[in-house]
Structures are given as structure tokens and as C-alpha cells.
Amino acid sequence: MLLVGRTKEKTCAGQTRRALLQAGFLGALGLSLPQYAALAAAARRPKAVILLWMWGGPPHLDTFDPKPDAPQEYRGPYRPIETNVSGIQVTELLPRLARRADRYALLRSLHHGEADHGLAGTTGMTGLKPQNGRVHPHVGALVSRVRGSHPTLSSFVMMGDRLQQGHRVIQGEGGGILGAVYDPFRVRYDPEQGVLLGEVTPPKEVGPARVGRRHRLLQEMEGCAGIGASRDTEALDRFYQQAFALMTSTEGRRVFDLGRETERLRDRYGRHRFGQSCLLARRLVEAGVPFVQVNWSTHVEAEEDAGDGGWDNHYRNFEMLAERQCWPFDQACAALLDDLEERGMLRDTLVVAMGEFGRSPKINAMAGRDHWPQCYSALLAGGGIRGGQVVGASDDKGEYPASRPLKPADVCATLLETLGITRTDVLALGLPVEGEPIHELL
């Protein structure tokens, strides 16, 4: 913000001397007061994160780290293509993102030691493995704890179903040892039914007036019961307050109404689950939500043998990539970057696309790739990071980091750094800190 002088004496017209000095200075710069106000508002806008969680583990050799010179049993059938940044290639299955490489950075040397979906997922979303049964908070929960609650919406929103490994729910999506009060508010998009807010969506016959009466009744009952405060009751109360706010506030209902977007823009994102979820993530960030995660799951109609729609391609890897995975991801992610850029939001919104690990560089006997935490890739765009670069490198077969090895904790530290949350802030909560912000990006 440009400030000329510090005097506050008022003129006869009621304007401060400083304001008049600023106006004259801005005129010399060719800026009108409305233009300056818009720039000042943009400068004050708090940053946000949209995490595209590619559940199942995308194959890095077939997406962001192609190895055209590797033996055939490694490289697969898809050729690499040049991006709009000289020297950076991606797979031919991502043509839209290839034309936007100047906006993002690729990490090609992520690694950790967990080959199990559950442990890898927990490590990726929290930056830390569970220790002695204690699950650390999701990075979004830390943001919610430090930044505080959004007045109407949640500060941490999770799009999509809960991540599961078979019938086992994956830990690490919530507040962990910070408590359930910092769990995300969960939203789901269904191509047939639209945006589903789960338990906070009232039946059609229950209007705002009845919702209000029920709220007052609940408050009276709680007062009579004399329930003492605890972590559990605090979490439940927070859920109820959020529910009533979303059901009764104009802002709460408006932000989830995708019908307010043009048909053309919705088509750009794609009418599948993942595309519309990404569009809703943009709307949430625009409304002031600092952290939104979009879970990749059942984003298009799945065949019986296609699992939950994730990237866990132990067999038919190349068929699945071409038919069900890369094109929706390429379409939606490219549209998200364009949309944020066109609205002047990309510099303040960090978009991250990553999974819990990569896939085995060597193709298995079922034309698939298996779990591979030893080396994998991620995409980061916006939020003030420098695009058009690759940080870290894998070896000639994509098996292990060859330079600048990185860990999930480093990505989490970078997300927090982008949002202005320091190691000191985390340590003040009594939580351990691992990882360092990736300085090449910032």
C-alpha cells in the first residue's frame, strides 16, 4: 500500500490531508482512486490453498515425469510432449496443462517410506506419520486453528467422500490431536443431485422459519440440560452452528449454488464430479475459505471393476489413464488455473495436485503399476510461487530421487508458509515440526 505522509489533519471538506496527498500522488501514477482501492483490496486479500488430492497414487512416469529413454518395460506407451516452457515435458495425456507450464512448478523427487495407502495418505496430508497412536492434524486443520473460524462457512472444507482403504477410513483428514472441532466441513458434488451438504441440507418442506425455530429449541434444551463444555461438545456445537448458518444465511446458500456460474464456465471445468468440485473449490476460496481439499474419487461413472475411481492402477493402468483419469484431471485443473488467473486470484491461491505416493516405474505382469513411495511427483501453482520450473529430479528410470530429495513434510511446510503460518505458530500449539518450505518455489 502506498502511503505519502502520516499527517491526519482534516480539510474543510472533511478529507484528511494524507488522503489528498495520496490522491495527488496516485494521479501522477495514472491511477484513479477506484483503481487504487481495487489494488489495495487485492494486496490485503488473505491467501488460500486448494489441495487436489489424487487418491490412489498417480503414476509419475505417465503424468509429470516421463522417461522416454527408459527401457520399454518402464516407459509405457505414451509419449512425452513439450510444454510452453522450454525443457519441461509432460505426458501427451495432459495437453491442456502442457500449455500452462509457465504457471506451475513440478516436484519430481518426493519420497517417503510408506507403501500402504492408509499410512501414506496420513503422512501426505499431515506431513508426519502417526506416533504412538497419535494422529497429527491435517495441514488444513492447522490453518483453521491458527487463522480462526470463517464467520459463515468453515475455514477448512473437504470436497468428496472420506478416503477409505477397503472398509477402513483413512486417518489424517481431520483435526487429529487438535480435536474434532478442527475437522473439515464435508461437501459432495453429485452429477445427478448437485451439491450435497450432507446432514445440514434440510428437507424441502422445512423452510428457513422452521429451521430457526428448531435452532432456538435446541438452544433452550441445551440450556436446561446444563451440559458442561468439553472437546466433544465443542465440536458438536460448532457443527450445529455451521449447519444453521449454512441453512439460513444468504451467503452460505449462495456460495454452494453452482447455477450462478455460466454454462460455458461449467463446461470448461467439465460436468463430471471432479470438474464441478474444482469449480466449487474456487467459489469457496473466493468467499474467503482459506483451505479447500478436493478428493479424487468416483469422479466419473465407474465400471464394476474400476474400484472407487482413484488412481490405484495395479492393472489396466494405461487404459484407465486414457479413459477415466487423465482427461478429467487435465480439463479441470487447467480450467481452475485459468479461472483463478482471469479473476486475479491465482497469485493469492496456491493450487497443489498430489497423491499419497507414485506408481512403480517397472510395469507389472497385469499392465499395471504398483505402489511406489520411493519417488513421485506433484504440481504446485499460484500462491506467489515461481512457475515454469522443476524442483528435484528422479533417476533415469524414475525409481529414486537423483537430486534435491523432498518429503511430504516439505510440501506441508510450503503450504503453511504460503498462508503466513510459521514454525513458531505450529510449535506454540505443542506440535512437532518436520520439513522445510521449498525455497526454490517461494
MORA-V538991 format. One record per residue. N is the residue number from 1. RES is the residue in one letter. SS is DSSP state (H for helix, E for strand, L for the rest). PHI is phi in whole degrees, -180 to 180 (none if undefined). D_CENTER is the distance of its C-alpha to the mean C-alpha in Angstrom with 1 decimal. Layout:
# MORA-V538991
n=N res=RES ss=SS phi=PHI d_center=D_CENTER
n=N res=RES ss=SS phi=PHI d_center=D_CENTER
This chain:
# MORA-V538991
n=1 res=M ss=L phi=none d_center=28.8
n=2 res=L ss=L phi=-87 d_center=32.4
n=3 res=L ss=L phi=-124 d_center=35.1
n=4 res=V ss=L phi=-117 d_center=38.7
n=5 res=G ss=L phi=82 d_center=41.0
n=6 res=R ss=L phi=-129 d_center=40.5
n=7 res=T ss=L phi=-74 d_center=43.4
n=8 res=K ss=L phi=-122 d_center=43.0
n=9 res=E ss=L phi=-64 d_center=46.4
n=10 res=K ss=E phi=-89 d_center=46.4
n=11 res=T ss=L phi=-88 d_center=48.4
n=12 res=C ss=L phi=-61 d_center=50.8
n=13 res=A ss=L phi=-83 d_center=48.1
n=14 res=G ss=L phi=93 d_center=45.8
n=15 res=Q ss=L phi=-85 d_center=43.4
n=16 res=T ss=E phi=-75 d_center=42.8
n=17 res=R ss=H phi=-59 d_center=44.3
n=18 res=R ss=H phi=-62 d_center=40.9
n=19 res=A ss=H phi=-62 d_center=39.4
n=20 res=L ss=H phi=-67 d_center=42.3
n=21 res=L ss=H phi=-62 d_center=42.1
n=22 res=Q ss=H phi=-62 d_center=38.4
n=23 res=A ss=H phi=-62 d_center=39.2
n=24 res=G ss=H phi=-65 d_center=42.0
n=25 res=F ss=H phi=-66 d_center=39.8
n=26 res=L ss=H phi=-64 d_center=37.0
n=27 res=G ss=H phi=-61 d_center=39.7
n=28 res=A ss=H phi=-64 d_center=40.8
n=29 res=L ss=H phi=-84 d_center=37.3
n=30 res=G ss=L phi=84 d_center=37.4
n=31 res=L ss=L phi=-109 d_center=34.8
n=32 res=S ss=L phi=-83 d_center=35.5
n=33 res=L ss=H phi=-62 d_center=34.5
n=34 res=P ss=H phi=-61 d_center=32.0
n=35 res=Q ss=H phi=-66 d_center=30.4
n=36 res=Y ss=H phi=-65 d_center=30.4
n=37 res=A ss=H phi=-61 d_center=28.9
n=38 res=A ss=H phi=-65 d_center=26.0
n=39 res=L ss=H phi=-66 d_center=25.5
n=40 res=A ss=H phi=-65 d_center=25.8
n=41 res=A ss=H phi=-64 d_center=23.3
n=42 res=A ss=H phi=-64 d_center=20.7
n=43 res=A ss=H phi=-66 d_center=21.7
n=44 res=R ss=H phi=-87 d_center=21.1
n=45 res=R ss=L phi=-63 d_center=17.7
n=46 res=P ss=L phi=-68 d_center=15.4
n=47 res=K ss=L phi=-80 d_center=12.3
n=48 res=A ss=E phi=-142 d_center=8.7
n=49 res=V ss=E phi=-127 d_center=5.2
n=50 res=I ss=E phi=-116 d_center=2.5
n=51 res=L ss=E phi=-102 d_center=1.7
n=52 res=L ss=E phi=-91 d_center=4.8
n=53 res=W ss=E phi=-92 d_center=7.1
n=54 res=M ss=L phi=-88 d_center=10.5
n=55 res=W ss=L phi=-60 d_center=12.7
n=56 res=G ss=L phi=111 d_center=16.3
n=57 res=G ss=L phi=96 d_center=16.1
n=58 res=P ss=L phi=-65 d_center=16.3
n=59 res=P ss=L phi=-76 d_center=19.7
n=60 res=H ss=H phi=-66 d_center=19.3
n=61 res=L ss=H phi=-67 d_center=22.9
n=62 res=D ss=H phi=-103 d_center=22.2
n=63 res=T ss=L phi=-130 d_center=19.0
n=64 res=F ss=L phi=-105 d_center=18.4
n=65 res=D ss=L phi=-140 d_center=21.5
n=66 res=P ss=L phi=-66 d_center=24.5
n=67 res=K ss=L phi=-127 d_center=27.9
n=68 res=P ss=L phi=-64 d_center=30.6
n=69 res=D ss=L phi=-98 d_center=33.4
n=70 res=A ss=L phi=-74 d_center=32.6
n=71 res=P ss=L phi=-57 d_center=35.1
n=72 res=Q ss=H phi=-58 d_center=34.6
n=73 res=E ss=H phi=-71 d_center=33.7
n=74 res=Y ss=H phi=-110 d_center=30.5
n=75 res=R ss=H phi=-74 d_center=29.5
n=76 res=G ss=L phi=79 d_center=29.4
n=77 res=P ss=L phi=-87 d_center=30.5
n=78 res=Y ss=L phi=-93 d_center=27.9
n=79 res=R ss=L phi=-86 d_center=28.8
n=80 res=P ss=E phi=-79 d_center=26.6
n=81 res=I ss=E phi=-126 d_center=26.5
n=82 res=E ss=E phi=-73 d_center=26.5
n=83 res=T ss=L phi=-98 d_center=23.6
n=84 res=N ss=L phi=-82 d_center=24.4
n=85 res=V ss=L phi=-117 d_center=24.4
n=86 res=S ss=L phi=-57 d_center=27.6
n=87 res=G ss=L phi=92 d_center=27.4
n=88 res=I ss=L phi=-109 d_center=23.9
n=89 res=Q ss=E phi=-120 d_center=23.9
n=90 res=V ss=E phi=-134 d_center=21.6
n=91 res=T ss=E phi=-72 d_center=22.8
n=92 res=E ss=L phi=-63 d_center=24.6
n=93 res=L ss=L phi=-78 d_center=22.3
n=94 res=L ss=L phi=-124 d_center=19.6
n=95 res=P ss=H phi=-67 d_center=21.9
n=96 res=R ss=H phi=-67 d_center=19.6
n=97 res=L ss=H phi=-67 d_center=17.2
n=98 res=A ss=H phi=-61 d_center=20.5
n=99 res=R ss=L phi=-82 d_center=21.6
n=100 res=R ss=L phi=-127 d_center=18.6
n=101 res=A ss=H phi=-64 d_center=18.7
n=102 res=D ss=H phi=-69 d_center=19.8
n=103 res=R ss=H phi=-95 d_center=16.4
n=104 res=Y ss=E phi=-131 d_center=14.5
n=105 res=A ss=E phi=-115 d_center=15.5
n=106 res=L ss=E phi=-110 d_center=15.9
n=107 res=L ss=E phi=-102 d_center=16.3
n=108 res=R ss=E phi=-119 d_center=19.1
n=109 res=S ss=E phi=-135 d_center=20.4
n=110 res=L ss=E phi=-67 d_center=17.9
n=111 res=H ss=L phi=-163 d_center=20.0
n=112 res=H ss=L phi=-162 d_center=20.8
n=113 res=G ss=L phi=-113 d_center=23.5
n=114 res=E ss=L phi=-110 d_center=22.1
n=115 res=A ss=L phi=-92 d_center=22.9
n=116 res=D ss=L phi=-88 d_center=22.3
n=117 res=H ss=H phi=-53 d_center=19.1
n=118 res=G ss=H phi=-63 d_center=19.1
n=119 res=L ss=H phi=-66 d_center=19.7
n=120 res=A ss=H phi=-66 d_center=17.5
n=121 res=G ss=H phi=-64 d_center=14.5
n=122 res=T ss=H phi=-61 d_center=15.5
n=123 res=T ss=H phi=-64 d_center=16.0
n=124 res=G ss=H phi=-68 d_center=12.7
n=125 res=M ss=H phi=-84 d_center=10.6
n=126 res=T ss=H phi=-110 d_center=13.3
n=127 res=G ss=L phi=86 d_center=14.9
n=128 res=L ss=L phi=-140 d_center=18.2
n=129 res=K ss=L phi=-73 d_center=20.3
n=130 res=P ss=L phi=-58 d_center=21.9
n=131 res=Q ss=E phi=-126 d_center=25.1
n=132 res=N ss=L phi=55 d_center=28.2
n=133 res=G ss=L phi=80 d_center=26.3
n=134 res=R ss=E phi=-93 d_center=24.0
n=135 res=V ss=L phi=-97 d_center=20.3
n=136 res=H ss=L phi=-75 d_center=18.3
n=137 res=P ss=L phi=-70 d_center=15.5
n=138 res=H ss=L phi=-57 d_center=11.8
n=139 res=V ss=H phi=-59 d_center=10.4
n=140 res=G ss=H phi=-67 d_center=8.9
n=141 res=A ss=H phi=-67 d_center=12.5
n=142 res=L ss=H phi=-62 d_center=13.9
n=143 res=V ss=H phi=-61 d_center=12.2
n=144 res=S ss=H phi=-62 d_center=13.7
n=145 res=R ss=H phi=-66 d_center=17.0
n=146 res=V ss=H phi=-81 d_center=17.5
n=147 res=R ss=H phi=-83 d_center=16.4
n=148 res=G ss=L phi=89 d_center=18.0
n=149 res=S ss=L phi=-81 d_center=17.7
n=150 res=H ss=L phi=-70 d_center=16.9
n=151 res=P ss=L phi=-61 d_center=20.4
n=152 res=T ss=L phi=-117 d_center=19.7
n=153 res=L ss=L phi=-98 d_center=16.2
n=154 res=S ss=L phi=-78 d_center=14.3
n=155 res=S ss=L phi=-85 d_center=12.4
n=156 res=F ss=E phi=-143 d_center=9.9
n=157 res=V ss=E phi=-116 d_center=9.2
n=158 res=M ss=E phi=-113 d_center=8.6
n=159 res=M ss=E phi=-96 d_center=9.3
n=160 res=G ss=L phi=107 d_center=12.0
n=161 res=D ss=L phi=-69 d_center=14.7
n=162 res=R ss=L phi=-63 d_center=14.8
n=163 res=L ss=L phi=-72 d_center=14.8
n=164 res=Q ss=E phi=-137 d_center=18.4
n=165 res=Q ss=E phi=-117 d_center=20.9
n=166 res=G ss=L phi=67 d_center=23.9
n=167 res=H ss=L phi=-99 d_center=24.6
n=168 res=R ss=E phi=-96 d_center=23.0
n=169 res=V ss=E phi=-74 d_center=19.8
n=170 res=I ss=L phi=-77 d_center=17.5
n=171 res=Q ss=L phi=-81 d_center=17.4
n=172 res=G ss=L phi=106 d_center=14.7
n=173 res=E ss=L phi=-87 d_center=12.3
n=174 res=G ss=L phi=-128 d_center=14.1
n=175 res=G ss=L phi=-74 d_center=16.2
n=176 res=G ss=H phi=55 d_center=18.5
n=177 res=I ss=H phi=-72 d_center=21.4
n=178 res=L ss=H phi=-76 d_center=20.3
n=179 res=G ss=L phi=108 d_center=21.1
n=180 res=A ss=H phi=-65 d_center=20.0
n=181 res=V ss=H phi=-62 d_center=19.9
n=182 res=Y ss=H phi=-105 d_center=16.4
n=183 res=D ss=L phi=-64 d_center=15.1
n=184 res=P ss=L phi=-75 d_center=12.3
n=185 res=F ss=E phi=-85 d_center=13.7
n=186 res=R ss=E phi=-99 d_center=13.3
n=187 res=V ss=E phi=-130 d_center=13.5
n=188 res=R ss=E phi=-137 d_center=14.6
n=189 res=Y ss=E phi=-106 d_center=15.6
n=190 res=D ss=E phi=-117 d_center=19.0
n=191 res=P ss=L phi=-57 d_center=20.7
n=192 res=E ss=L phi=-90 d_center=23.9
n=193 res=Q ss=L phi=-104 d_center=23.2
n=194 res=G ss=E phi=85 d_center=20.3
n=195 res=V ss=E phi=-78 d_center=17.8
n=196 res=L ss=E phi=-114 d_center=18.7
n=197 res=L ss=L phi=-99 d_center=18.3
n=198 res=G ss=H phi=62 d_center=20.3
n=199 res=E ss=H phi=-72 d_center=22.9
n=200 res=V ss=H phi=-93 d_center=22.5
n=201 res=T ss=L phi=-86 d_center=23.6
n=202 res=P ss=L phi=-76 d_center=27.4
n=203 res=P ss=L phi=-60 d_center=30.0
n=204 res=K ss=L phi=-58 d_center=31.3
n=205 res=E ss=L phi=-78 d_center=34.5
n=206 res=V ss=L phi=-100 d_center=33.0
n=207 res=G ss=L phi=-87 d_center=32.7
n=208 res=P ss=H phi=-57 d_center=31.5
n=209 res=A ss=H phi=-64 d_center=35.0
n=210 res=R ss=H phi=-67 d_center=35.0
n=211 res=V ss=H phi=-60 d_center=31.5
n=212 res=G ss=H phi=-63 d_center=32.9
n=213 res=R ss=H phi=-63 d_center=36.0
n=214 res=R ss=H phi=-65 d_center=34.1
n=215 res=H ss=H phi=-63 d_center=32.1
n=216 res=R ss=H phi=-63 d_center=35.3
n=217 res=L ss=H phi=-62 d_center=36.9
n=218 res=L ss=H phi=-62 d_center=34.2
n=219 res=Q ss=H phi=-63 d_center=34.5
n=220 res=E ss=H phi=-65 d_center=38.3
n=221 res=M ss=H phi=-64 d_center=38.1
n=222 res=E ss=H phi=-64 d_center=35.9
n=223 res=G ss=H phi=-66 d_center=38.4
n=224 res=C ss=H phi=-70 d_center=41.3
n=225 res=A ss=H phi=-71 d_center=39.8
n=226 res=G ss=L phi=63 d_center=39.3
n=227 res=I ss=L phi=-71 d_center=36.3
n=228 res=G ss=L phi=-75 d_center=35.6
n=229 res=A ss=L phi=-75 d_center=32.2
n=230 res=S ss=L phi=-155 d_center=30.2
n=231 res=R ss=H phi=-59 d_center=26.6
n=232 res=D ss=H phi=-67 d_center=26.8
n=233 res=T ss=H phi=-69 d_center=28.4
n=234 res=E ss=H phi=-64 d_center=26.0
n=235 res=A ss=H phi=-65 d_center=23.0
n=236 res=L ss=H phi=-66 d_center=25.0
n=237 res=D ss=H phi=-64 d_center=26.0
n=238 res=R ss=H phi=-62 d_center=22.5
n=239 res=F ss=H phi=-62 d_center=21.6
n=240 res=Y ss=H phi=-63 d_center=24.7
n=241 res=Q ss=H phi=-62 d_center=24.2
n=242 res=Q ss=H phi=-61 d_center=20.8
n=243 res=A ss=H phi=-59 d_center=22.3
n=244 res=F ss=H phi=-68 d_center=25.3
n=245 res=A ss=H phi=-63 d_center=23.4
n=246 res=L ss=H phi=-68 d_center=21.3
n=247 res=M ss=H phi=-76 d_center=24.5
n=248 res=T ss=H phi=-111 d_center=26.7
n=249 res=S ss=L phi=-86 d_center=24.9
n=250 res=T ss=H phi=-64 d_center=24.9
n=251 res=E ss=H phi=-62 d_center=21.6
n=252 res=G ss=H phi=-61 d_center=19.9
n=253 res=R ss=H phi=-72 d_center=21.3
n=254 res=R ss=H phi=-65 d_center=20.8
n=255 res=V ss=H phi=-65 d_center=17.1
n=256 res=F ss=L phi=-92 d_center=16.8
n=257 res=D ss=L phi=-91 d_center=19.6
n=258 res=L ss=H phi=-67 d_center=18.5
n=259 res=G ss=H phi=-65 d_center=22.2
n=260 res=R ss=H phi=-77 d_center=22.0
n=261 res=E ss=L phi=-88 d_center=20.5
n=262 res=T ss=L phi=-70 d_center=23.0
n=263 res=E ss=H phi=-60 d_center=23.8
n=264 res=R ss=H phi=-63 d_center=23.5
n=265 res=L ss=H phi=-68 d_center=19.9
n=266 res=R ss=H phi=-63 d_center=19.0
n=267 res=D ss=H phi=-67 d_center=21.0
n=268 res=R ss=H phi=-62 d_center=19.1
n=269 res=Y ss=H phi=-72 d_center=15.8
n=270 res=G ss=L phi=100 d_center=18.0
n=271 res=R ss=L phi=-84 d_center=19.4
n=272 res=H ss=L phi=-83 d_center=17.9
n=273 res=R ss=H phi=-57 d_center=15.4
n=274 res=F ss=H phi=-67 d_center=12.5
n=275 res=G ss=H phi=-62 d_center=13.4
n=276 res=Q ss=H phi=-70 d_center=14.0
n=277 res=S ss=H phi=-66 d_center=10.8
n=278 res=C ss=H phi=-65 d_center=9.0
n=279 res=L ss=H phi=-63 d_center=11.8
n=280 res=L ss=H phi=-65 d_center=11.5
n=281 res=A ss=H phi=-60 d_center=7.9
n=282 res=R ss=H phi=-61 d_center=9.8
n=283 res=R ss=H phi=-63 d_center=12.6
n=284 res=L ss=H phi=-66 d_center=11.0
n=285 res=V ss=H phi=-64 d_center=9.9
n=286 res=E ss=H phi=-62 d_center=13.4
n=287 res=A ss=L phi=-83 d_center=14.9
n=288 res=G ss=L phi=106 d_center=13.9
n=289 res=V ss=L phi=-76 d_center=11.1
n=290 res=P ss=L phi=-80 d_center=9.6
n=291 res=F ss=E phi=-144 d_center=6.5
n=292 res=V ss=E phi=-129 d_center=4.7
n=293 res=Q ss=E phi=-113 d_center=3.9
n=294 res=V ss=E phi=-109 d_center=5.9
n=295 res=N ss=E phi=-84 d_center=8.7
n=296 res=W ss=L phi=-79 d_center=11.1
n=297 res=S ss=L phi=-165 d_center=14.4
n=298 res=T ss=L phi=39 d_center=17.6
n=299 res=H ss=L phi=-79 d_center=16.1
n=300 res=V ss=L phi=-132 d_center=19.7
n=301 res=E ss=L phi=-59 d_center=23.0
n=302 res=A ss=L phi=-90 d_center=23.6
n=303 res=E ss=L phi=-73 d_center=27.0
n=304 res=E ss=L phi=-58 d_center=28.7
n=305 res=D ss=L phi=-98 d_center=28.2
n=306 res=A ss=L phi=-97 d_center=24.6
n=307 res=G ss=L phi=65 d_center=23.2
n=308 res=D ss=L phi=-97 d_center=20.0
n=309 res=G ss=L phi=87 d_center=18.6
n=310 res=G ss=L phi=-79 d_center=16.7
n=311 res=W ss=L phi=-104 d_center=17.4
n=312 res=D ss=L phi=-85 d_center=20.2
n=313 res=N ss=L phi=-90 d_center=22.9
n=314 res=H ss=L phi=-72 d_center=25.9
n=315 res=Y ss=L phi=-146 d_center=28.1
n=316 res=R ss=L phi=52 d_center=28.1
n=317 res=N ss=H phi=-56 d_center=25.2
n=318 res=F ss=H phi=-74 d_center=26.2
n=319 res=E ss=H phi=-67 d_center=27.1
n=320 res=M ss=H phi=-64 d_center=23.8
n=321 res=L ss=H phi=-59 d_center=21.8
n=322 res=A ss=H phi=-73 d_center=24.0
n=323 res=E ss=H phi=-90 d_center=24.3
n=324 res=R ss=H phi=-132 d_center=21.1
n=325 res=Q ss=H phi=-120 d_center=18.1
n=326 res=C ss=H phi=-68 d_center=18.1
n=327 res=W ss=H phi=-67 d_center=19.2
n=328 res=P ss=H phi=-67 d_center=16.6
n=329 res=F ss=H phi=-65 d_center=13.7
n=330 res=D ss=H phi=-59 d_center=15.7
n=331 res=Q ss=H phi=-63 d_center=16.4
n=332 res=A ss=H phi=-70 d_center=13.1
n=333 res=C ss=H phi=-66 d_center=11.2
n=334 res=A ss=H phi=-63 d_center=14.4
n=335 res=A ss=H phi=-64 d_center=14.7
n=336 res=L ss=H phi=-62 d_center=11.3
n=337 res=L ss=H phi=-63 d_center=12.5
n=338 res=D ss=H phi=-63 d_center=15.9
n=339 res=D ss=H phi=-62 d_center=15.1
n=340 res=L ss=H phi=-62 d_center=13.3
n=341 res=E ss=H phi=-64 d_center=16.2
n=342 res=E ss=H phi=-64 d_center=18.8
n=343 res=R ss=L phi=-93 d_center=17.9
n=344 res=G ss=L phi=71 d_center=17.9
n=345 res=M ss=L phi=-105 d_center=14.3
n=346 res=L ss=H phi=-67 d_center=13.0
n=347 res=R ss=H phi=-68 d_center=14.7
n=348 res=D ss=H phi=-106 d_center=13.1
n=349 res=T ss=E phi=-127 d_center=9.4
n=350 res=L ss=E phi=-88 d_center=7.8
n=351 res=V ss=E phi=-104 d_center=6.0
n=352 res=V ss=E phi=-126 d_center=6.0
n=353 res=A ss=E phi=-123 d_center=7.5
n=354 res=M ss=E phi=-161 d_center=9.6
n=355 res=G ss=L phi=-120 d_center=11.6
n=356 res=E ss=L phi=-79 d_center=13.9
n=357 res=F ss=L phi=-168 d_center=16.7
n=358 res=G ss=E phi=-102 d_center=18.5
n=359 res=R ss=E phi=-122 d_center=21.7
n=360 res=S ss=L phi=-59 d_center=25.3
n=361 res=P ss=L phi=-59 d_center=26.7
n=362 res=K ss=L phi=-83 d_center=30.0
n=363 res=I ss=L phi=-73 d_center=30.1
n=364 res=N ss=L phi=-85 d_center=31.5
n=365 res=A ss=L phi=-70 d_center=34.5
n=366 res=M ss=L phi=-104 d_center=32.5
n=367 res=A ss=L phi=58 d_center=30.9
n=368 res=G ss=L phi=-126 d_center=27.6
n=369 res=R ss=L phi=-130 d_center=25.7
n=370 res=D ss=L phi=-98 d_center=25.2
n=371 res=H ss=E phi=-61 d_center=22.8
n=372 res=W ss=E phi=-149 d_center=22.6
n=373 res=P ss=L phi=-83 d_center=20.9
n=374 res=Q ss=L phi=-69 d_center=23.4
n=375 res=C ss=L phi=-169 d_center=21.5
n=376 res=Y ss=E phi=-160 d_center=18.3
n=377 res=S ss=E phi=-122 d_center=16.0
n=378 res=A ss=E phi=-150 d_center=12.5
n=379 res=L ss=E phi=-116 d_center=11.4
n=380 res=L ss=E phi=-133 d_center=10.2
n=381 res=A ss=E phi=-140 d_center=11.0
n=382 res=G ss=E phi=74 d_center=11.8
n=383 res=G ss=L phi=64 d_center=11.8
n=384 res=G ss=L phi=88 d_center=15.4
n=385 res=I ss=L phi=-77 d_center=15.2
n=386 res=R ss=L phi=-87 d_center=18.0
n=387 res=G ss=L phi=-83 d_center=17.4
n=388 res=G ss=L phi=69 d_center=20.1
n=389 res=Q ss=E phi=-145 d_center=20.4
n=390 res=V ss=E phi=-119 d_center=20.2
n=391 res=V ss=E phi=-111 d_center=20.0
n=392 res=G ss=L phi=81 d_center=21.9
n=393 res=A ss=E phi=-146 d_center=23.9
n=394 res=S ss=E phi=-96 d_center=24.9
n=395 res=D ss=L phi=-75 d_center=28.6
n=396 res=D ss=L phi=-69 d_center=30.5
n=397 res=K ss=L phi=-113 d_center=29.5
n=398 res=G ss=L phi=73 d_center=25.8
n=399 res=E ss=L phi=-90 d_center=26.9
n=400 res=Y ss=L phi=-142 d_center=26.3
n=401 res=P ss=E phi=-61 d_center=25.0
n=402 res=A ss=E phi=-102 d_center=27.8
n=403 res=S ss=E phi=-155 d_center=26.5
n=404 res=R ss=L phi=46 d_center=24.1
n=405 res=P ss=L phi=-61 d_center=22.8
n=406 res=L ss=E phi=-126 d_center=19.3
n=407 res=K ss=L phi=-124 d_center=17.8
n=408 res=P ss=H phi=-54 d_center=14.5
n=409 res=A ss=H phi=-60 d_center=15.7
n=410 res=D ss=H phi=-69 d_center=15.9
n=411 res=V ss=H phi=-67 d_center=12.2
n=412 res=C ss=H phi=-61 d_center=11.5
n=413 res=A ss=H phi=-64 d_center=14.3
n=414 res=T ss=H phi=-68 d_center=13.0
n=415 res=L ss=H phi=-59 d_center=9.8
n=416 res=L ss=H phi=-66 d_center=12.4
n=417 res=E ss=H phi=-61 d_center=14.9
n=418 res=T ss=H phi=-60 d_center=12.8
n=419 res=L ss=L phi=-89 d_center=12.7
n=420 res=G ss=L phi=79 d_center=16.3
n=421 res=I ss=L phi=-101 d_center=16.4
n=422 res=T ss=L phi=-97 d_center=19.2
n=423 res=R ss=H phi=-58 d_center=20.7
n=424 res=T ss=H phi=-62 d_center=23.4
n=425 res=D ss=H phi=-61 d_center=21.0
n=426 res=V ss=H phi=-71 d_center=19.9
n=427 res=L ss=H phi=-63 d_center=23.5
n=428 res=A ss=L phi=-65 d_center=24.7
n=429 res=L ss=L phi=-87 d_center=23.0
n=430 res=G ss=L phi=78 d_center=25.1
n=431 res=L ss=L phi=-106 d_center=22.3
n=432 res=P ss=L phi=-72 d_center=22.8
n=433 res=V ss=L phi=-123 d_center=20.9
n=434 res=E ss=L phi=-128 d_center=20.4
n=435 res=G ss=L phi=86 d_center=19.1
n=436 res=E ss=L phi=-131 d_center=19.3
n=437 res=P ss=L phi=-56 d_center=17.1
n=438 res=I ss=L phi=-80 d_center=17.6
n=439 res=H ss=H phi=-65 d_center=20.2
n=440 res=E ss=H phi=-64 d_center=20.5
n=441 res=L ss=H phi=-85 d_center=17.2
n=442 res=L ss=L phi=-100 d_center=17.9
